[in-house]
Amino acid sequence: MMLFLFLIVVSCETTGDHPQYNPPADHSVNKDGVMHKSGLSEPEQNCTTCHGADLQGGTAQVSCYECHGKKW
């Protein structure tokens, strides 16, 4: 279980300020120069695993609000 959690954190980890982050391989949709996972138009269903239930960062430590502002 710990290995699984570690892999989730590592696969969602960032390398600094937003556009220079290291997204996981399944983030293959380029939206304005930032890679997203498919299904990005439904973030409550597709993004909460890494970005948290409130999309404020979660294990990815990247808040959707950094780029999307009040849109989310």
Secondary structure, DSSP 8 states (H G I E B T S, - for coil): -HHHHHHHHHHH---SSGGG----TT--EEETTEEE-TTTT-HHHHTHHHH-TTSS-GGGT--THHHHGGG-
